[in-house]
Amino acid sequence: MRITQINGTNLELTQAIKDYVEKRVAKLEKFSSGFEPCDVAVDVGKTTTGQQKGRIFRAEFNLNIPGTLLRAEEVEEDLYAAIDKAVDALARQIKDYKEKIK
């Protein structure tokens, strides 16, 4: 599985955020075995520039598997929580897709 791009929207994309995304995407590889090539596009950031409280951080993952596109997006109060939930949602989608094609 290869990360094609990591974008930051309304947010400075630090090395720590990139490392965290890469670490979480690496956990998806066990679910996506058998699908090659797999490309992941990641977009993390804030939903708006002016909002200070509430669910303002968003993480979006687009996984290109040959034959389909799986997409997960989550909005949370914490950026890392949004990334975690989006990765978990994508893992569920991969499992469901594998069951569907069996």
JOSUL-V643822 format. One record per pair of residues at least 24 apart in sequence whose C-alpha atoms are under 10 Angstrom apart, sorted by the first residue. I is the first residue (numbers start at 1). J is the second residue. D is the distance in Angstrom with one decimal. If there is no record, write none. Layout:
# JOSUL-V643822
i->I j->J d->D
i->I j->J d->D
This chain:
# JOSUL-V643822
i->1 j->25 d->8.2
i->1 j->26 d->7.7
i->1 j->28 d->8.3
i->1 j->29 d->6.2
i->1 j->30 d->9.8
i->1 j->32 d->7.8
i->1 j->33 d->8.8
i->1 j->35 d->8.8
i->1 j->36 d->7.7
i->1 j->37 d->6.8
i->1 j->38 d->4.9
i->1 j->39 d->6.0
i->1 j->40 d->7.3
i->1 j->63 d->9.3
i->1 j->64 d->9.7
i->1 j->65 d->9.7
i->2 j->26 d->9.0
i->2 j->29 d->9.5
i->2 j->36 d->10.0
i->2 j->37 d->8.1
i->2 j->38 d->6.3
i->2 j->39 d->5.0
i->2 j->40 d->6.2
i->2 j->41 d->8.9
i->2 j->63 d->9.7
i->3 j->38 d->8.6
i->3 j->39 d->5.8
i->3 j->40 d->4.7
i->3 j->41 d->6.1
i->3 j->42 d->7.7
i->3 j->62 d->10.0
i->3 j->63 d->9.2
i->4 j->38 d->9.6
i->4 j->39 d->6.1
i->4 j->40 d->5.8
i->4 j->41 d->5.5
i->4 j->42 d->8.1
i->4 j->63 d->9.9
i->5 j->39 d->9.1
i->5 j->40 d->7.3
i->5 j->41 d->5.0
i->5 j->42 d->6.1
i->5 j->43 d->8.1
i->6 j->40 d->8.8
i->6 j->41 d->6.3
i->6 j->42 d->4.7
i->6 j->43 d->5.7
i->6 j->44 d->7.6
i->6 j->60 d->9.9
i->6 j->61 d->9.4
i->7 j->41 d->8.2
i->7 j->42 d->6.2
i->7 j->43 d->4.6
i->7 j->44 d->6.2
i->7 j->45 d->8.1
i->7 j->59 d->9.9
i->7 j->60 d->9.7
i->8 j->42 d->8.7
i->8 j->43 d->5.9
i->8 j->44 d->5.1
i->8 j->45 d->5.2
i->8 j->46 d->8.4
i->8 j->58 d->9.9
i->8 j->59 d->9.4
i->9 j->43 d->7.1
i->9 j->44 d->6.2
i->9 j->45 d->4.5
i->9 j->46 d->6.2
i->9 j->47 d->7.9
i->9 j->48 d->9.0
i->9 j->49 d->9.4
i->9 j->57 d->9.7
i->9 j->58 d->9.0
i->9 j->59 d->9.8
i->10 j->44 d->8.9
i->10 j->45 d->5.7
i->10 j->46 d->5.5
i->10 j->47 d->7.5
i->10 j->48 d->7.1
i->10 j->49 d->6.2
i->10 j->50 d->9.9
i->10 j->57 d->9.8
i->11 j->44 d->7.9
i->11 j->45 d->5.2
i->11 j->46 d->6.3
i->11 j->47 d->9.6
i->11 j->48 d->9.8
i->11 j->49 d->8.6
i->11 j->57 d->9.4
i->12 j->44 d->9.8
i->12 j->45 d->8.2
i->12 j->46 d->9.9
i->13 j->44 d->8.3
i->13 j->45 d->8.2
i->17 j->44 d->8.9
i->17 j->79 d->8.9
i->17 j->80 d->8.2
i->17 j->83 d->9.7
i->18 j->42 d->9.8
i->18 j->44 d->9.7
i->20 j->80 d->8.1
i->20 j->83 d->8.6
i->20 j->84 d->9.6
i->21 j->59 d->9.8
i->21 j->80 d->8.8
i->21 j->83 d->7.2
i->21 j->84 d->8.9
i->21 j->87 d->9.1
i->24 j->83 d->8.0
i->24 j->84 d->7.4
i->24 j->86 d->9.9
i->24 j->87 d->6.9
i->24 j->88 d->9.3
i->25 j->61 d->9.5
i->25 j->83 d->9.7
i->25 j->84 d->9.8
i->25 j->87 d->7.1
i->25 j->90 d->9.8
i->25 j->91 d->9.7
i->27 j->87 d->8.7
i->27 j->88 d->9.8
i->27 j->91 d->9.0
i->28 j->87 d->7.6
i->28 j->88 d->8.8
i->28 j->90 d->8.2
i->28 j->91 d->6.3
i->28 j->94 d->8.8
i->29 j->91 d->9.4
i->30 j->91 d->9.5
i->31 j->90 d->9.8
i->31 j->91 d->6.8
i->31 j->92 d->9.1
i->31 j->93 d->9.8
i->31 j->94 d->6.6
i->31 j->95 d->6.8
i->31 j->98 d->8.8
i->32 j->63 d->10.0
i->32 j->65 d->8.6
i->32 j->91 d->8.5
i->32 j->94 d->6.7
i->32 j->95 d->8.3
i->32 j->97 d->9.9
i->32 j->98 d->8.6
i->33 j->98 d->10.0
i->34 j->98 d->9.5
i->35 j->64 d->9.7
i->35 j->65 d->6.4
i->35 j->66 d->7.0
i->35 j->67 d->9.8
i->35 j->98 d->9.6
i->36 j->64 d->9.7
i->36 j->65 d->7.2
i->36 j->66 d->7.1
i->37 j->64 d->8.2
i->37 j->65 d->6.8
i->37 j->66 d->7.0
i->38 j->63 d->6.8
i->38 j->64 d->5.6
i->38 j->65 d->5.2
i->38 j->66 d->7.3
i->38 j->69 d->9.9
i->39 j->63 d->5.8
i->39 j->64 d->5.2
i->39 j->65 d->7.1
i->39 j->66 d->9.4
i->39 j->69 d->9.8
i->40 j->64 d->6.3
i->40 j->65 d->9.0
i->40 j->69 d->9.8
i->40 j->70 d->9.5
i->40 j->71 d->9.6
i->41 j->71 d->9.6
i->42 j->72 d->9.9
i->42 j->73 d->9.8
i->42 j->83 d->9.6
i->43 j->73 d->9.2
i->43 j->83 d->9.7
i->44 j->73 d->9.6
i->44 j->74 d->9.8
i->44 j->75 d->9.8
i->44 j->79 d->7.8
i->44 j->80 d->9.7
i->44 j->82 d->8.7
i->44 j->83 d->7.9
i->45 j->75 d->9.6
i->45 j->79 d->7.6
i->45 j->82 d->9.8
i->46 j->75 d->8.9
i->46 j->76 d->9.7
i->46 j->77 d->9.8
i->46 j->79 d->8.4
i->47 j->75 d->8.2
i->47 j->76 d->9.9
i->53 j->77 d->7.7
i->54 j->78 d->9.3
i->55 j->79 d->9.5
i->55 j->82 d->9.4
i->56 j->82 d->9.7
i->57 j->81 d->8.9
i->57 j->82 d->6.7
i->57 j->83 d->9.2
i->58 j->82 d->5.9
i->58 j->83 d->7.7
i->58 j->86 d->9.0
i->59 j->83 d->5.4
i->59 j->84 d->8.8
i->59 j->85 d->8.6
i->59 j->86 d->6.4
i->59 j->87 d->9.0
i->60 j->86 d->6.7
i->60 j->87 d->8.9
i->60 j->90 d->9.8
i->61 j->86 d->6.9
i->61 j->87 d->7.5
i->61 j->89 d->9.6
i->61 j->90 d->7.6
i->62 j->90 d->8.6
i->63 j->90 d->8.1
i->63 j->94 d->9.2
i->65 j->94 d->9.3
i->68 j->97 d->9.3
i->70 j->94 d->7.6
i->70 j->97 d->9.0
